[in-house]
Amino acid sequence: ARMLYYIRGVSGQHIDIEKESIAHTDTSTLYVPQEISLLPHFEQNQLIYKFLLSLHWGFIRRGTFTALPTEQDFQSLNKKSPAPRELKGQRSVAHYLCLFDDAELAADLFFLLETGCVMAWIRQDLPGLAKQFDELQTELSHILRQEKQNALSQRVEELAHFQLFGIKGTYEWDKVLYATFSLNQMTTGAIISHLPEVYDHIVHLPGTYVRPPLMNLLGKHDFNRTAIEIEKKRHQTKEEFIFQLLRLQKSLQDKQEQETETGSESSSSADQSLILLTDGTNEDDALRNMITLDNPNGELPEELVSLIKEIQDDLGDIPKSYFSAASGIAGRGVTQNAEAGPSAEENRNGSNCIHFDEWDYRRNGYRKRWCQLYEKQLPVLQSTFVSSTLEKHRGLLLKLRRQFELMRTSERFVRRQREGDDLDLDAIVEARGDQRAGISPSDKLFVRLHRNERDIATVFLIDMSNSTEGWVGNVIKEALVLLCEVMDIAGDPYGILGFSGMRRSRCEIFTIKDVDEPYTHTIHQRINSMMPREYTRMGPAIRYATHYLRQCEARTRLLVTITDGKPEDYDDYKGEYAIEDTRKALMETRGCGMHAFCITVDREAHDYLPQMFGSGNYIFVDDIDKLPVKMVDMYRLLTA
């Protein structure tokens, strides 16, 4: 924990630390060995941890993993070593290093050249750390120096010492090589261009290259891993940028509508932006202009400004495709889908068939009217399930009722009322004085406890897939019974929807309790009738629940999904496709100003729920028997 605070303070980023055998980074997480015990004192080993974290953060900071070799770099190298057929057309550093005869040696030389540049930054910005680390040079050299090694490995080890401590080795005559390694102001692109020259200067030395112990301590670059993480972060940043841009667009539209209703004719930036958005066919250029137009007037939210800076730091400029996505398919998905609501028609059996779009991340667009969702009623079954649940949890229910009584309202005393809970002594004294003076006294002699009602509406979306069969489904139903009992005490309007189905042509939604429906014996029977059905196509259900919740007039609207696993259907709705569609549906929910939360009992939830719901917007219940308590506590905390 101490090292985590240290590196977040140095970097100013929310970066994580994990354990692996050798130090490296994927640009989001710094990986270091689980234990370092090279030196006799705790503080010395802790200092090595600090140095490794700072070194690998320095690689991220200077852009080591975002630089790409140029066409000329590949051409000059390919003259000596033609690229393998599988690498044709590839332009990453990982593929570039593969072209060297000894790829490991080339990778370590590149690592050391980059290390020299990072060390120059450490000595300038973190001089205390550099000075302390220099003091370890003698002990580290003694412990990590390998006695019996060939000339090639020894040269790399001496170059590592030179980059870390500025100490030259025995090869004083090699001035060209040391001069190259002394260029600590080179960009990563320049280092890539110099690498073949450095490699040729050292590869002729006798012996097979074996990585020295000092290099194993310093770590390595894992370009394949960083490429995946960088692409993932860029995708998330793009999605967040589109979402923030659409929120801005919608707020400007609302502002213009409000000005139109009030008869205002001021030429605000909102008016100008909307003209840009509606004038002409090239909408993505209009969105570009909207940002440059509004920024001087301070119209851009802080979140969007920070995203723009992050994208520009990474890519140099905001790609045109980001604006195209916002003004094209993605824009229509969040605004039109969420605002206009689903289209419904009668099917041949007389039940409502509602068509929803489905997001296909592979084509970066919606499949229009792709899913057919049917509103259905559960067959009513007579059972003692509710009464037995209330008896089973009688003690817990009394405790929960007291908690929800306290959160029902905010209370204050209102004086001088005609009727109330207690006498108002001040009003009585004043009335008695008026009576003695011959003035007609007031009859407002009481104090009343006034309660300010909460303004919260909630929809609980319950997974009724076949994976909930057995005791999992029973515990979910028990949780619903307790929730209904205490929600009735709180007085907040709430609805319960169940969902299941098979394939895109038969998604099903079941209304267990309507938001405006009182909690009666009928609701008991519907909860009794809940049972596992088919698959978990979550996207259409979330879009339906969003449209349903939009009809509720409440200041705060909350959508809570309760599930036992990841979204999946009988067809190709699985894996990343299903997760991305669900994530898109939740973005539409938030685009409507609603809050989305998830409760799950899936032990693998941490692998996909942060991507779908976002960090902090879900809880994992490790013991299914605790679900009723956790579910009620969660609602109390979210709405307190």
C-alpha positions as CSV (number, residue, x, y, z in Angstrom):
1,A,0.0,0.0,0.0
2,R,2.9,2.4,0.8
3,M,4.4,1.8,-2.7
4,L,1.0,2.4,-4.3
5,Y,0.6,5.8,-2.6
6,Y,4.2,6.6,-3.6
7,I,3.8,5.9,-7.4
8,R,0.4,7.5,-7.6
9,G,1.9,10.6,-6.0
10,V,4.8,10.7,-8.4
11,S,2.8,10.0,-11.5
12,G,-0.4,11.8,-10.7
13,Q,-2.2,8.9,-12.3
14,H,-4.5,6.2,-10.9
15,I,-2.0,3.5,-11.6
16,D,-2.0,0.1,-10.0
17,I,0.7,-2.3,-8.8
18,E,0.6,-6.1,-9.3
19,K,3.0,-9.0,-8.6
20,E,4.9,-10.8,-11.3
21,S,8.3,-12.5,-11.5
22,I,10.0,-9.7,-13.5
23,A,9.4,-5.9,-13.5
24,H,7.4,-4.5,-16.5
25,T,4.3,-2.5,-17.3
26,D,1.3,-2.6,-19.5
27,T,0.8,1.3,-19.1
28,S,-2.1,0.8,-16.6
29,T,-0.4,-1.4,-14.1
30,L,3.2,-1.7,-12.9
31,Y,4.3,-5.3,-12.3
32,V,7.1,-5.9,-9.8
33,P,8.5,-9.0,-8.1
34,Q,6.6,-10.2,-5.1
35,E,9.7,-10.0,-2.9
36,I,13.0,-8.2,-3.2
37,S,15.6,-9.3,-0.6
38,L,18.9,-8.5,-2.4
39,L,20.3,-6.3,0.3
40,P,20.5,-6.8,4.1
41,H,18.3,-3.9,5.2
42,F,14.5,-3.4,4.7
43,E,14.9,0.2,3.7
44,Q,17.4,-0.7,1.0
45,N,15.1,-3.2,-0.6
46,Q,12.2,-0.8,-0.3
47,L,14.4,1.7,-2.2
48,I,14.9,-0.8,-5.0
49,Y,11.0,-1.1,-5.2
50,K,10.7,2.7,-5.4
51,F,13.3,2.8,-8.2
52,L,11.7,0.1,-10.3
53,L,8.3,1.7,-10.0
54,S,9.8,5.1,-11.0
55,L,11.7,3.6,-13.9
56,H,8.8,1.8,-15.4
57,W,6.5,4.8,-14.9
58,G,9.2,6.8,-16.7
59,F,8.8,4.6,-19.7
60,I,5.0,5.3,-19.7
61,R,5.6,9.0,-19.2
62,R,8.0,9.4,-22.1
63,G,5.8,7.5,-24.5
64,T,8.1,4.4,-25.0
65,F,5.1,2.2,-25.9
66,T,3.3,4.6,-28.2
67,A,6.2,5.3,-30.6
68,L,6.2,3.4,-33.9
69,P,9.1,2.6,-36.2
70,T,9.0,4.5,-39.5
71,E,8.9,2.9,-43.0
72,Q,12.6,3.9,-43.4
73,D,13.5,2.1,-40.1
74,F,12.0,-1.1,-41.5
75,Q,13.5,-0.7,-45.0
76,S,17.1,-0.1,-43.6
77,L,16.8,-3.1,-41.4
78,N,15.1,-5.3,-44.0
79,K,18.1,-4.9,-46.4
80,K,20.1,-7.0,-43.9
81,S,17.3,-9.3,-42.6
82,P,14.2,-9.6,-44.8
83,A,11.0,-9.6,-42.7
84,P,9.2,-12.9,-42.2
85,R,6.1,-13.3,-44.3
86,E,3.8,-13.2,-41.2
87,L,5.3,-9.8,-40.2
88,K,4.7,-8.1,-43.6
89,G,2.7,-4.9,-43.1
90,Q,3.3,-4.8,-39.3
91,R,4.8,-1.6,-38.0
92,S,5.1,-2.1,-34.2
93,V,8.2,-2.0,-32.1
94,A,7.7,-5.7,-31.2
95,H,7.7,-6.7,-34.9
96,Y,10.7,-4.4,-35.5
97,L,12.7,-6.1,-32.8
98,C,11.8,-9.5,-34.2
99,L,13.8,-8.7,-37.4
100,F,17.1,-8.7,-35.6
101,D,19.0,-12.0,-35.6
102,D,19.2,-11.9,-31.8
103,A,15.8,-10.4,-30.9
104,E,16.5,-10.7,-27.1
105,L,19.8,-8.8,-27.4
106,A,18.1,-6.1,-29.6
107,A,15.3,-5.8,-27.1
108,D,17.7,-5.4,-24.1
109,L,19.8,-2.8,-26.0
110,F,16.6,-0.8,-26.7
111,F,15.6,-1.2,-23.1
112,L,19.0,0.2,-21.9
113,L,18.9,3.2,-24.3
114,E,15.4,4.0,-23.0
115,T,16.6,3.5,-19.4
116,G,19.3,6.2,-19.9
117,C,16.7,8.7,-20.9
118,V,14.4,7.8,-18.0
119,M,17.4,8.1,-15.6
120,A,18.0,11.6,-16.9
121,W,14.5,12.5,-15.9
122,I,14.8,10.8,-12.5
123,R,18.0,12.7,-11.7
124,Q,16.3,16.0,-12.7
125,D,12.9,15.5,-11.1
126,L,13.6,13.0,-8.4
127,P,17.1,13.9,-7.3
128,G,16.7,12.4,-3.8
129,L,15.7,9.0,-5.2
130,A,18.6,9.1,-7.7
131,K,21.1,10.0,-4.9
132,Q,19.9,7.2,-2.6
133,F,20.0,4.7,-5.5
134,D,23.5,5.7,-6.4
135,E,24.6,4.8,-2.9
136,L,23.5,1.2,-3.5
137,Q,25.7,0.9,-6.6
138,T,28.7,-0.8,-4.8
139,E,26.5,-3.4,-3.0
140,L,24.3,-4.1,-6.1
141,S,27.3,-4.5,-8.3
142,H,28.9,-7.0,-5.9
143,I,25.7,-9.0,-5.5
144,L,24.5,-9.0,-9.2
145,R,27.8,-9.2,-11.1
146,Q,28.2,-12.5,-12.8
147,E,31.8,-13.7,-12.7
148,K,31.9,-16.2,-15.5
149,Q,30.2,-14.7,-18.5
150,N,31.2,-14.2,-22.2
151,A,32.3,-10.9,-23.6
152,L,28.9,-10.1,-25.2
153,S,26.9,-10.6,-21.9
154,Q,29.6,-8.7,-20.0
155,R,29.4,-5.7,-22.4
156,V,25.6,-5.5,-21.9
157,E,26.1,-5.6,-18.1
158,E,28.6,-2.8,-18.2
159,L,26.4,-0.8,-20.4
160,A,23.6,-1.3,-17.8
161,H,25.9,0.0,-15.1
162,F,26.8,3.0,-17.3
163,Q,23.2,3.9,-17.8
164,L,22.2,3.5,-14.2
165,F,25.3,5.0,-12.4
166,G,27.4,6.7,-15.2
167,I,30.3,4.3,-14.6
168,K,32.2,3.1,-17.6
169,G,33.5,-0.5,-17.9
170,T,36.8,-1.9,-19.1
171,Y,36.2,-1.1,-22.7
172,E,37.3,2.5,-22.6
173,W,38.5,2.3,-26.3
174,D,34.8,1.9,-27.3
175,K,34.1,5.6,-27.4
176,V,31.5,5.4,-30.2
177,L,29.3,3.1,-28.3
178,Y,29.5,5.1,-25.0
179,A,28.9,8.3,-26.9
180,T,25.6,6.8,-28.3
181,F,24.6,5.6,-24.8
182,S,25.3,9.1,-23.4
183,L,22.6,10.7,-25.6
184,N,19.9,10.9,-22.9
185,Q,17.7,13.4,-24.7
186,M,16.8,11.2,-27.6
187,T,13.2,10.5,-28.4
188,T,12.0,6.9,-28.6
189,G,11.8,7.3,-32.4
190,A,15.5,8.4,-32.6
191,I,16.5,5.4,-30.4
192,I,14.6,3.1,-32.8
193,S,16.6,4.5,-35.7
194,H,19.9,4.2,-33.8
195,L,19.3,0.7,-32.6
196,P,20.7,-1.2,-35.7
197,E,23.9,0.8,-35.4
198,V,24.3,0.0,-31.7
199,Y,23.4,-3.6,-32.3
200,D,26.0,-4.0,-35.1
201,H,28.6,-2.5,-32.8
202,I,28.2,-5.1,-30.1
203,V,26.8,-8.3,-31.7
204,H,30.2,-9.3,-33.1
205,L,31.6,-9.9,-29.7
206,P,32.3,-13.6,-28.8
207,G,29.7,-15.7,-27.0
208,T,26.0,-16.3,-26.9
209,Y,24.0,-13.6,-25.2
210,V,22.7,-14.6,-21.7
211,R,20.7,-11.9,-19.8
212,P,22.8,-10.5,-16.9
213,P,21.3,-10.6,-13.4
214,L,21.2,-6.8,-13.3
215,M,19.0,-6.8,-16.4
216,N,16.7,-9.3,-14.8
217,L,16.3,-6.9,-11.8
218,L,15.6,-3.9,-14.0
219,G,12.9,-5.8,-16.0
220,K,11.9,-5.7,-19.6
221,H,9.4,-4.3,-22.1
222,D,6.4,-6.3,-23.0
223,F,5.2,-4.6,-26.2
224,N,2.5,-7.2,-27.0
225,R,0.9,-6.7,-23.6
226,T,1.1,-2.9,-23.7
227,A,-0.4,-2.8,-27.3
228,I,-3.5,-4.7,-26.1
229,E,-3.9,-2.4,-23.0
230,I,-3.3,0.8,-25.0
231,E,-5.9,-0.3,-27.6
232,K,-8.3,-1.1,-24.8
233,K,-7.8,2.3,-23.1
234,R,-8.1,4.1,-26.4
235,H,-11.4,2.3,-27.0
236,Q,-12.7,3.2,-23.6
237,T,-11.6,6.8,-24.0
238,K,-13.3,7.0,-27.4
239,E,-16.5,5.7,-26.0
240,E,-16.4,8.1,-23.0
241,F,-15.6,11.0,-25.4
242,I,-18.6,10.1,-27.6
243,F,-20.8,9.8,-24.5
244,Q,-19.7,13.2,-23.0
245,L,-20.1,14.9,-26.4
246,L,-23.6,13.6,-26.7
247,R,-24.4,14.8,-23.3
248,L,-23.2,18.2,-24.3
249,Q,-25.2,18.1,-27.5
250,K,-28.3,17.1,-25.6
251,S,-27.8,19.9,-23.0
252,L,-27.4,22.4,-25.7
253,Q,-30.6,21.2,-27.4
254,D,-32.5,21.4,-24.1
255,K,-31.1,24.9,-23.6
256,Q,-32.3,26.0,-27.0
257,E,-35.8,24.5,-26.4
258,Q,-36.0,26.3,-23.1
259,E,-35.0,29.6,-24.7
260,T,-37.6,29.0,-27.5
261,E,-40.3,28.4,-24.9
262,T,-39.5,31.6,-23.0
263,G,-39.2,33.6,-26.2
264,S,-35.5,34.4,-25.7
265,E,-33.8,35.5,-28.9
266,S,-30.3,35.8,-27.5
267,S,-27.6,34.4,-29.8
268,S,-26.1,32.0,-27.3
269,S,-23.4,29.5,-27.9
270,A,-26.1,26.8,-27.6
271,D,-27.9,28.4,-30.6
272,Q,-24.8,28.6,-32.6
273,S,-23.8,25.0,-31.8
274,L,-27.2,23.7,-32.8
275,I,-27.0,25.5,-36.0
276,L,-23.8,23.8,-36.7
277,L,-25.3,20.5,-35.7
278,T,-28.3,20.8,-38.0
279,D,-26.9,22.8,-40.9
280,G,-25.3,20.8,-43.7
281,T,-24.7,17.1,-44.1
282,N,-21.2,16.7,-42.6
283,E,-22.2,16.4,-39.0
284,D,-18.9,15.2,-37.7
285,D,-17.3,18.5,-38.9
286,A,-20.1,20.3,-37.1
287,L,-19.2,18.6,-33.9
288,R,-15.6,19.5,-34.3
289,N,-16.7,23.2,-34.8
290,M,-18.9,22.9,-31.7
291,I,-15.9,22.1,-29.5
292,T,-13.8,25.0,-30.9
293,L,-16.8,27.3,-30.7
294,D,-17.9,26.6,-27.2
295,N,-14.5,26.2,-25.5
296,P,-13.7,29.9,-25.3
297,N,-17.0,30.6,-23.6
298,G,-16.4,27.9,-21.0
299,E,-19.3,25.8,-22.2
300,L,-17.4,22.5,-22.2
301,P,-17.8,20.4,-19.0
302,E,-14.6,19.5,-17.1
303,E,-14.9,15.8,-17.9
304,L,-14.9,16.5,-21.7
305,V,-12.0,19.0,-21.4
306,S,-9.9,16.4,-19.6
307,L,-10.8,13.7,-22.1
308,I,-9.8,16.0,-25.0
309,K,-6.4,16.7,-23.3
310,E,-5.9,13.0,-22.7
311,I,-6.7,12.1,-26.4
312,Q,-4.5,14.9,-27.7
313,D,-1.6,13.8,-25.4
314,D,-1.9,10.3,-26.7
315,L,-2.7,10.8,-30.4
316,G,-1.8,14.4,-31.1
317,D,-5.3,15.4,-32.1
318,I,-8.8,14.1,-31.9
319,P,-9.3,11.7,-34.8
320,K,-12.1,12.6,-37.2
321,S,-13.6,9.1,-36.7
322,Y,-14.5,10.1,-33.1
323,F,-16.7,12.9,-34.3
324,S,-18.1,10.7,-37.1
325,A,-19.1,8.1,-34.5
326,A,-20.7,10.7,-32.3
327,S,-22.7,12.3,-35.1
328,G,-23.5,9.0,-36.9
329,I,-24.7,5.7,-35.6
330,A,-23.5,6.0,-32.0
331,G,-25.2,9.4,-31.7
332,R,-28.5,8.2,-33.0
333,G,-28.1,5.2,-30.7
334,V,-27.9,7.2,-27.5
335,T,-30.2,10.1,-28.3
336,Q,-32.8,8.7,-30.6
337,N,-32.9,5.2,-29.1
338,A,-33.2,6.4,-25.6
339,E,-35.4,9.4,-26.2
340,A,-37.9,8.1,-28.7
341,G,-38.3,4.8,-27.0
342,P,-39.0,1.4,-28.6
343,S,-41.5,0.9,-31.4
344,A,-44.4,-1.5,-30.5
345,E,-46.7,-3.5,-32.6
346,E,-49.2,-6.2,-32.1
347,N,-48.1,-9.7,-33.1
348,R,-50.4,-12.4,-34.3
349,N,-51.0,-13.7,-30.8
350,G,-52.2,-10.3,-29.7
351,S,-49.3,-9.6,-27.3
352,N,-47.0,-6.5,-27.6
353,C,-43.9,-7.0,-29.7
354,I,-41.3,-4.3,-29.2
355,H,-38.4,-3.9,-31.5
356,F,-35.0,-2.8,-30.2
357,D,-31.7,-2.0,-31.9
358,E,-28.7,-4.1,-30.9
359,W,-25.1,-2.7,-30.7
360,D,-22.5,-4.6,-32.8
361,Y,-19.1,-3.4,-31.7
362,R,-17.4,-5.2,-34.7
363,R,-19.0,-3.0,-37.2
364,N,-19.2,0.0,-34.8
365,G,-22.9,0.4,-35.4
366,Y,-26.4,-0.7,-34.4
367,R,-28.4,-3.6,-36.0
368,K,-31.6,-1.8,-36.5
369,R,-34.8,-3.3,-35.1
370,W,-32.8,-6.5,-34.5
371,C,-34.4,-7.8,-31.3
372,Q,-38.1,-8.6,-30.7
373,L,-39.1,-8.3,-27.1
374,Y,-42.5,-9.5,-25.9
375,E,-44.3,-8.2,-22.8
376,K,-45.8,-11.2,-21.0
377,Q,-47.6,-12.0,-17.8
378,L,-46.5,-14.7,-15.4
379,P,-49.0,-17.5,-14.9
380,V,-50.2,-17.1,-11.3
381,L,-49.3,-20.0,-9.0
382,Q,-50.7,-20.5,-5.5
383,S,-47.9,-21.0,-2.9
384,T,-46.9,-20.3,0.7
385,F,-43.5,-19.1,-0.4
386,V,-44.0,-15.4,0.7
387,S,-45.5,-16.3,4.1
388,S,-42.8,-18.8,4.8
389,T,-40.1,-16.3,3.8
390,L,-41.6,-13.7,6.1
391,E,-41.6,-16.2,9.0
392,K,-38.0,-17.3,8.2
393,H,-36.6,-13.8,8.2
394,R,-38.9,-12.3,10.9
395,G,-36.1,-11.0,13.1
396,L,-34.2,-9.5,10.2
397,L,-37.3,-7.9,8.8
398,L,-38.0,-6.1,12.0
399,K,-34.5,-4.7,12.0
400,L,-34.8,-3.6,8.3
401,R,-38.1,-2.0,8.9
402,R,-36.7,0.2,11.6
403,Q,-33.9,1.2,9.3
404,F,-36.2,2.1,6.5
405,E,-38.5,4.0,8.9
406,L,-35.6,6.3,9.6
407,M,-34.8,6.9,6.0
408,R,-38.4,7.4,4.9
409,T,-38.4,11.2,5.1
410,S,-36.5,14.2,6.4
411,E,-38.4,15.7,9.3
412,R,-38.9,19.2,10.8
413,F,-41.4,20.8,13.2
414,V,-43.9,23.3,11.8
415,R,-45.3,25.7,14.5
416,R,-48.7,27.4,14.8
417,Q,-50.9,24.8,13.2
418,R,-54.6,24.2,13.8
419,E,-53.9,20.5,14.6
420,G,-50.7,18.6,15.2
421,D,-48.7,16.3,17.4
422,D,-48.0,18.6,20.4
423,L,-48.9,22.0,21.9
424,D,-47.1,25.1,20.7
425,L,-46.3,26.9,24.0
426,D,-45.4,30.2,22.3
427,A,-48.6,30.2,20.5
428,I,-50.6,29.4,23.6
429,V,-49.0,32.2,25.6
430,E,-49.7,34.7,22.8
431,A,-53.3,33.5,22.5
432,R,-53.8,33.8,26.3
433,G,-52.5,37.4,26.1
434,D,-54.8,38.3,23.2
435,Q,-57.7,36.9,25.2
436,R,-56.9,38.9,28.3
437,A,-56.6,42.0,26.0
438,G,-60.0,41.4,24.6
439,I,-58.7,40.3,21.2
440,S,-59.9,37.2,19.5
441,P,-57.2,34.6,20.0
442,S,-55.8,32.4,17.2
443,D,-56.7,28.8,17.0
444,K,-53.3,27.8,15.6
445,L,-52.0,26.3,18.9
446,F,-50.2,23.1,17.8
447,V,-46.9,21.9,16.5
448,R,-46.9,19.3,13.6
449,L,-44.1,17.1,12.5
450,H,-43.7,17.8,8.8
451,R,-42.0,15.2,6.6
452,N,-40.4,16.1,3.3
453,E,-41.1,13.2,0.9
454,R,-38.3,11.6,-1.0
455,D,-38.4,11.8,-4.8
456,I,-36.8,8.5,-5.9
457,A,-38.1,5.9,-8.4
458,T,-36.4,2.5,-8.8
459,V,-36.8,-0.4,-11.2
460,F,-35.4,-3.8,-10.3
461,L,-34.5,-5.9,-13.3
462,I,-34.3,-9.6,-12.3
463,D,-32.5,-12.3,-14.3
464,M,-34.9,-15.3,-14.8
465,S,-32.5,-17.4,-16.9
466,N,-32.2,-21.1,-16.5
467,S,-28.9,-20.6,-14.6
468,T,-30.9,-19.4,-11.6
469,E,-32.7,-22.8,-11.2
470,G,-32.6,-24.2,-7.7
471,W,-31.6,-22.5,-4.5
472,V,-30.1,-19.5,-6.3
473,G,-33.5,-18.6,-7.7
474,N,-35.2,-19.1,-4.3
475,V,-32.8,-16.8,-2.6
476,I,-33.4,-14.1,-5.2
477,K,-37.1,-14.4,-4.6
478,E,-36.6,-14.2,-0.9
479,A,-34.6,-11.0,-1.4
480,L,-37.4,-9.6,-3.5
481,V,-40.0,-10.4,-0.7
482,L,-37.9,-8.6,1.9
483,L,-37.2,-5.7,-0.4
484,C,-40.9,-5.2,-1.2
485,E,-41.7,-5.3,2.6
486,V,-39.2,-2.6,3.5
487,M,-39.8,-0.5,0.3
488,D,-43.4,-0.3,1.2
489,I,-42.2,1.2,4.5
490,A,-39.9,3.7,2.8
491,G,-42.7,4.8,0.5
492,D,-40.5,5.1,-2.6
493,P,-42.2,4.1,-5.9
494,Y,-40.5,1.0,-7.4
495,G,-41.2,-1.6,-10.0
496,I,-39.9,-5.2,-10.6
497,L,-39.3,-6.6,-14.0
498,G,-38.1,-10.1,-14.9
499,F,-36.4,-11.0,-18.2
500,S,-35.4,-14.1,-20.1
501,G,-35.8,-15.4,-23.7
502,M,-34.2,-17.3,-26.5
503,R,-32.6,-15.8,-29.5
504,R,-33.2,-12.2,-30.7
505,S,-36.6,-13.1,-32.0
506,R,-38.0,-14.1,-28.6
507,C,-36.8,-11.8,-25.8
508,E,-39.3,-11.7,-22.9
509,I,-40.1,-9.3,-20.2
510,F,-42.4,-10.0,-17.2
511,T,-43.9,-7.3,-15.1
512,I,-43.8,-8.5,-11.5
513,K,-44.8,-5.2,-10.0
514,D,-45.6,-1.9,-11.8
515,V,-44.1,1.3,-10.4
516,D,-47.6,2.7,-9.5
517,E,-49.0,-0.6,-8.4
518,P,-49.6,-1.1,-4.6
519,Y,-47.9,-4.0,-2.9
520,T,-50.7,-6.5,-2.4
521,H,-51.4,-10.2,-2.3
522,T,-51.4,-10.1,-6.2
523,I,-47.7,-9.2,-6.0
524,H,-47.1,-12.1,-3.6
525,Q,-48.6,-14.5,-6.2
526,R,-46.4,-13.1,-9.0
527,I,-43.3,-13.5,-6.9
528,N,-44.4,-17.0,-6.2
529,S,-44.7,-17.6,-9.9
530,M,-41.1,-16.5,-10.8
531,M,-39.1,-19.4,-12.0
532,P,-36.1,-20.1,-14.2
533,R,-36.8,-19.9,-17.9
534,E,-34.2,-19.7,-20.7
535,Y,-31.2,-17.4,-21.6
536,T,-29.8,-14.0,-20.5
537,R,-30.0,-11.5,-23.4
538,M,-29.4,-8.5,-21.2
539,G,-29.3,-5.6,-23.8
540,P,-33.0,-5.6,-24.8
541,A,-34.1,-5.9,-21.2
542,I,-32.0,-3.0,-20.1
543,R,-33.3,-0.8,-23.0
544,Y,-36.9,-1.8,-22.1
545,A,-36.3,-1.0,-18.4
546,T,-34.8,2.4,-19.4
547,H,-37.8,3.3,-21.5
548,Y,-40.1,2.1,-18.7
549,L,-38.2,4.1,-16.0
550,R,-38.3,7.3,-18.2
551,Q,-42.0,7.4,-17.8
552,C,-41.6,7.8,-14.0
553,E,-41.7,11.4,-12.8
554,A,-39.0,11.4,-10.2
555,R,-35.9,13.5,-9.6
556,T,-33.7,10.4,-9.0
557,R,-34.2,7.3,-11.1
558,L,-32.3,4.1,-10.4
559,L,-32.1,0.9,-12.4
560,V,-30.8,-2.1,-10.4
561,T,-30.0,-5.4,-12.3
562,I,-29.8,-8.6,-10.3
563,T,-28.2,-11.5,-12.1
564,D,-26.1,-14.6,-11.5
565,G,-23.9,-14.5,-14.6
566,K,-22.8,-12.6,-17.7
567,P,-25.1,-11.9,-20.6
568,E,-25.5,-14.8,-23.0
569,D,-28.0,-16.3,-25.4
570,Y,-28.4,-19.4,-27.5
571,D,-27.2,-17.7,-30.7
572,D,-23.9,-15.7,-31.1
573,Y,-24.9,-13.3,-28.3
574,K,-22.0,-14.2,-26.0
575,G,-18.5,-13.2,-25.0
576,E,-17.3,-9.7,-26.0
577,Y,-20.3,-9.1,-28.3
578,A,-22.8,-9.6,-25.5
579,I,-20.7,-7.5,-23.0
580,E,-20.3,-4.6,-25.5
581,D,-24.1,-4.6,-26.3
582,T,-25.0,-4.6,-22.6
583,R,-22.4,-1.8,-22.0
584,K,-23.9,0.2,-24.8
585,A,-27.4,-0.2,-23.4
586,L,-26.2,1.0,-20.0
587,M,-24.6,4.1,-21.7
588,E,-28.0,4.8,-23.1
589,T,-29.5,4.5,-19.6
590,R,-27.0,7.0,-18.2
591,G,-27.5,9.2,-21.2
592,C,-31.1,9.6,-20.0
593,G,-29.9,10.8,-16.6
594,M,-30.5,7.6,-14.8
595,H,-28.3,5.6,-12.5
596,A,-27.5,1.9,-13.2
597,F,-26.3,-0.6,-10.6
598,C,-25.8,-4.3,-10.6
599,I,-25.9,-7.0,-7.9
600,T,-24.4,-10.3,-8.9
601,V,-23.5,-13.7,-7.4
602,D,-21.2,-14.7,-10.2
603,R,-17.7,-15.3,-8.9
604,E,-16.2,-14.3,-12.3
605,A,-18.0,-10.9,-12.2
606,H,-14.8,-8.9,-11.7
607,D,-13.7,-9.9,-15.2
608,Y,-16.5,-8.2,-17.0
609,L,-18.7,-6.1,-14.8
610,P,-16.3,-3.2,-14.5
611,Q,-16.3,-2.9,-18.3
612,M,-20.2,-3.1,-18.4
613,F,-21.3,-1.1,-15.3
614,G,-18.1,0.8,-14.5
615,S,-16.0,0.6,-11.4
616,G,-18.0,1.1,-8.2
617,N,-21.4,0.5,-9.9
618,Y,-21.8,-3.2,-8.9
619,I,-21.4,-5.4,-5.9
620,F,-20.5,-9.1,-5.7
621,V,-22.2,-11.2,-3.1
622,D,-19.9,-14.1,-2.3
623,D,-22.4,-15.9,-0.1
624,I,-25.8,-16.3,-1.8
625,D,-27.5,-16.6,1.6
626,K,-26.4,-13.0,2.3
627,L,-28.2,-11.7,-0.8
628,P,-31.4,-10.5,0.9
629,V,-29.5,-8.4,3.5
630,K,-27.0,-7.1,0.9
631,M,-29.7,-6.2,-1.5
632,V,-31.6,-4.2,1.0
633,D,-28.5,-2.5,2.4
634,M,-27.4,-1.6,-1.1
635,Y,-30.7,0.2,-1.8
636,R,-30.5,2.0,1.5
637,L,-27.0,3.3,0.8
638,L,-27.7,4.3,-2.8
639,T,-30.8,6.3,-1.9
640,A,-29.9,7.6,1.6
